[in-house]
Amino acid sequence: MNMAAPLLALAAAACFGSALIVTQFGLRHATPIAGATVSVTFTLLVWLTLSPFLLDLQGWHLGALALFGLVGVFYPAIVTLLTYESNRQLGPTLTGAVSCTAPLFAVVTAVLVLGERLTLPSAAGGAVIVAGLMLLTARAPLETAPGWRLLLPVSGALLRGVAQTLTKLGLVLWPNPFAAALVGYATSAVVMWSTDSAVSRRQGRRITGAGMLWFMGVGTLNGGAVLLMYYALDVGSVSVVSPVVATYPVFTMLFSAIFLKTEILTPRAVAGVMLAVCGVGVIVTA
């Protein structure tokens, strides 16, 4: 196997996991939607600044641009909003557990849309990773039946998985990960600003100067993670990249234990981490 794809995906997972830690500090000074809007906007501004040096328009493809823009409408924008609402309605436990199923949607759509061949090691490794992540995040029983609210995290996982497949399709037409990230974040910024403006009219100012700085850091980490993931998708298959990227909760847990001192490494959590690591090992060594 080409080691570049899983290694890039693992680096993306580490950045996603780190971003969640920084987010915890930022949320002390901002509401989630305001923080997410600052994060996406800051990333877009950085990439616009870098585009004269990194954006190569040679071989550009209109269909690819349309796909990158479509992905940006729901990832990270709508997925972020669905995750916040799911956390509010169902709590982080169920939201995190269901979110771990995103690789399943990604792999299924990649097989159907891209015609990817799912190898036994990729399928086995992906299944082990998802099982480990669900064990890691499912830490408490539900007090009430989720009912229709379960559609919130399921929709988020579905859109996250589909986003990876559509991005891969766009990269097949125009292999330019930076363009994919730039165009996607541009449309996401429009969605986030529209949502943030509607909320701010009702609630007023919802972010401080310190919050701005923290979420600029979040934007740097998340933006770097998305770019790394797109470079991984450019050189690897969805069935390899998606499960490895999904291991970001492992990094969040480890970084939380180190920096926030709030994470307790229970036997269940350790078992979940070990399963996820084993799953990555199966994929990488295939």
C-alpha positions as a printed Julia matrix, in Angstrom:
286×3 Matrix{Float64}:
   0.0    0.0     0.0
   1.01   3.61   -0.64
   1.87   4.78    2.89
   1.31   8.46    2.04
  -2.5    8.25    2.22
  -2.84   6.66    5.7
  -0.05   8.81    7.14
  -1.64  12.01    5.81
  -5.01  10.81    7.14
  -3.47  10.11   10.55
  -1.96  13.62   10.62
  -5.4   15.01    9.75
  -6.92  13.04   12.62
  -4.34  14.48   15.02
  -5.21  18.02   13.89
  -8.95  17.4    14.2
  -8.41  15.98   17.68
  -6.27  18.94   18.73
  -8.85  21.39   17.4
 -11.47  19.97   19.75
  -9.19  20.67   22.72
  -8.63  24.29   21.64
 -12.39  24.6    21.07
 -12.98  23.86   24.76
 -10.97  26.96   25.67
 -12.69  29.07   23.01
 -16.18  28.14   24.15
 -15.47  29.9    27.46
 -15.56  33.16   25.52
 -18.0   32.51   22.65
 -21.14  30.67   21.61
 -20.61  27.63   19.36
 -22.03  29.18   16.18
 -20.11  32.44   16.61
 -16.91  30.52   17.26
 -17.42  28.23   14.28
 -18.05  31.24   12.04
 -14.81  32.88   13.14
 -12.95  29.59   12.68
 -14.17  28.99    9.12
 -13.7   32.63    8.11
 -10.15  32.83    9.46
  -9.17  29.66    7.6
 -10.66  31.04    4.39
  -8.76  34.32    4.76
  -5.48  32.48    5.33
  -6.02  30.36    2.26
  -6.98  33.36    0.14
  -3.7   34.96    1.21
  -1.78  31.82    0.26
  -3.66  31.14   -2.97
  -1.3   33.16   -5.22
   1.46  30.78   -4.13
  -0.41  27.46   -3.74
  -3.35  27.59   -6.15
  -2.43  26.09   -9.51
  -5.24  26.65  -12.02
  -3.65  24.51  -14.69
  -6.0   21.73  -15.69
  -8.92  23.21  -13.75
 -12.29  21.5   -14.24
 -15.72  23.15  -13.97
 -17.35  19.95  -12.71
 -14.72  19.62   -9.98
 -15.29  23.23   -8.9
 -19.02  22.55   -8.66
 -18.4   19.45   -6.53
 -15.99  21.29   -4.23
 -18.54  24.08   -3.8
 -21.36  21.62   -3.13
 -19.3   19.86   -0.48
 -18.61  23.2     1.19
 -22.32  23.83    1.64
 -22.66  20.95    4.07
 -19.07  20.27    5.19
 -17.99  21.75    7.48
 -20.93  24.2     7.64
 -24.14  22.16    7.94
 -22.34  19.24    9.6
 -21.12  21.64   12.3
 -24.63  22.97   12.9
 -26.09  19.45   13.04
 -23.42  18.4    15.52
 -24.09  21.37   17.79
 -27.84  20.74   17.73
 -27.34  17.02   18.33
 -25.13  17.8    21.32
 -27.85  20.07   22.67
 -30.69  17.6    22.09
 -28.99  14.28   22.82
 -25.74  15.1    24.61
 -22.15  14.38   23.57
 -22.25  10.63   24.33
 -24.77   9.57   21.71
 -23.65  12.27   19.29
 -20.06  11.05   19.44
 -21.01   7.39   19.11
 -23.2    7.94   16.04
 -20.65  10.31   14.47
 -18.18   7.42   14.45
 -20.26   5.74   11.74
 -19.24   8.35    9.13
 -16.64   5.99    7.57
 -19.4    3.45    6.88
 -21.32   6.02    4.83
 -18.12   7.14    3.13
 -17.11   3.63    2.11
 -20.58   2.64    0.89
 -20.94   5.77   -1.24
 -17.38   5.37   -2.56
 -18.19   1.83   -3.71
 -21.46   2.97   -5.33
 -20.32   6.29   -6.83
 -16.61   5.8    -7.48
 -16.61   2.07   -8.05
 -13.91   1.56   -5.42
 -13.01  -2.02   -4.69
 -13.26  -2.71   -0.99
 -10.39  -4.98    0.02
 -10.68  -7.34    2.98
  -7.97  -5.54    5.05
  -9.62  -2.15    4.47
 -13.06  -3.51    5.4
 -11.76  -5.35    8.46
  -9.6   -2.44    9.63
 -12.43   0.04    9.12
 -14.88  -2.12   11.05
 -12.43  -2.5    13.95
 -11.82   1.27   14.03
 -15.56   2.05   14.11
 -16.1   -0.54   16.87
 -13.24   0.93   18.9
 -14.47   4.5    18.5
 -18.02   3.58   19.48
 -16.65   1.8    22.56
 -14.56   4.89   23.33
 -17.43   7.37   23.05
 -20.33   5.32   24.48
 -19.65   5.98   28.15
 -23.08   6.32   29.7
 -26.56   4.8    29.18
 -29.31   6.9    27.65
 -31.94   8.2    30.06
 -34.64   8.61   27.39
 -35.25   7.17   23.94
 -33.76   9.49   21.26
 -36.69   9.12   18.85
 -36.6   11.43   15.82
 -33.67  13.34   17.33
 -31.42  10.45   16.31
 -31.7   11.85   12.77
 -29.47  14.76   13.82
 -26.23  12.8    14.41
 -27.09  10.27   11.7
 -27.51  13.09    9.18
 -24.22  14.6    10.29
 -22.39  11.29    9.9
 -24.01  10.7     6.51
 -23.06  14.14    5.19
 -19.51  13.81    6.52
 -19.1   10.5     4.73
 -20.67  11.72    1.49
 -18.45  14.82    1.59
 -15.35  12.64    1.46
 -16.67  10.65   -1.5
 -17.71  13.74   -3.47
 -14.37  15.4    -2.74
 -12.58  12.31   -4.04
 -14.73  12.45   -7.18
 -13.8   16.1    -7.67
 -10.12  15.3    -7.15
 -10.33  12.66   -9.86
 -11.53  15.37  -12.26
  -9.05  17.98  -10.99
  -6.33  16.67   -8.63
  -5.89  19.89   -6.67
  -6.47  19.46   -2.9
  -5.81  23.13   -2.15
  -8.49  24.22   -4.61
 -10.9   21.71   -3.05
 -10.31  23.15    0.41
 -10.4   26.79   -0.73
 -13.65  26.51   -2.69
 -15.28  24.35   -0.02
 -14.44  26.77    2.76
 -15.65  29.72    0.69
 -19.14  28.25    0.42
 -19.06  27.09    4.05
 -18.21  30.63    5.14
 -21.3   31.94    3.32
 -23.51  29.38    5.08
 -21.98  30.08    8.5
 -22.21  33.86    8.16
 -25.85  33.6     7.1
 -26.62  31.45   10.13
 -24.57  33.58   12.49
 -26.22  36.79   11.3
 -29.68  35.36   11.9
 -28.74  34.27   15.41
 -26.9   37.48   16.3
 -29.98  39.59   15.54
 -31.73  37.78   18.38
 -28.87  37.37   20.84
 -26.47  40.27   20.24
 -22.7   40.01   20.67
 -21.68  36.44   21.47
 -17.88  36.37   21.24
 -15.08  38.23   23.03
 -11.62  39.19   21.83
 -10.14  36.17   23.59
 -12.73  33.97   21.9
 -11.68  35.35   18.52
  -8.08  34.35   19.18
  -8.97  30.87   20.4
 -11.17  30.17   17.39
  -8.54  31.48   15.02
  -6.41  28.68   16.47
  -9.29  26.26   15.94
  -9.52  27.4    12.33
  -5.79  26.84   11.82
  -6.01  23.27   13.13
  -9.27  22.34   11.41
  -8.18  23.95    8.17
  -4.9   22.07    8.26
  -6.78  18.86    9.01
  -9.13  19.3     6.05
  -6.23  20.09    3.71
  -4.29  17.02    4.92
  -7.39  14.88    4.47
  -7.86  16.13    0.91
  -4.23  15.43    0.08
  -4.77  11.93    1.49
  -7.89  11.48   -0.66
  -5.94  12.69   -3.7
  -3.42   9.85   -3.38
  -5.5    7.18   -1.64
  -8.92   5.58   -1.61
 -11.87   6.64    0.53
 -11.99   3.2     2.15
  -8.46   3.76    3.5
  -8.57   7.47    4.33
 -12.01   7.78    5.94
 -11.58   5.24    8.78
  -8.12   6.59    9.67
  -9.33  10.2     9.77
 -12.2    9.06   12.0
  -9.72   8.14   14.75
  -9.55  11.8    15.84
 -11.44  11.07   19.12
  -8.43   9.02   20.19
  -6.19  12.08   19.85
  -8.8   14.24   21.59
  -8.87  11.86   24.54
  -5.09  11.68   24.8
  -4.59  15.43   24.46
  -7.39  16.05   26.95
  -5.7   13.79   29.48
  -2.41  15.64   28.97
  -3.49  19.28   28.7
  -6.94  19.57   30.28
  -6.47  16.98   33.03
 -10.16  16.12   32.66
  -9.99  12.79   30.87
 -10.05   9.61   32.93
  -8.55   6.65   31.1
 -11.08   3.99   32.05
 -10.68   0.35   30.97
 -13.45   0.93   28.4
 -11.62   3.95   26.97
  -8.31   2.1    26.82
  -9.97  -0.85   25.09
 -11.54   1.51   22.56
  -8.2    3.16   21.84
  -6.49  -0.21   21.42
  -9.16  -1.39   18.98
  -8.89   1.82   16.95
  -5.1    1.54   16.83
  -5.32  -2.09   15.77
  -7.73  -1.12   13.01
  -5.34   1.52   11.7
  -2.53  -1.04   11.85
  -4.53  -3.48    9.73
  -5.17  -0.82    7.09
  -1.62   0.53    7.01
   0.09  -2.86    6.84
  -2.24  -4.27    4.17
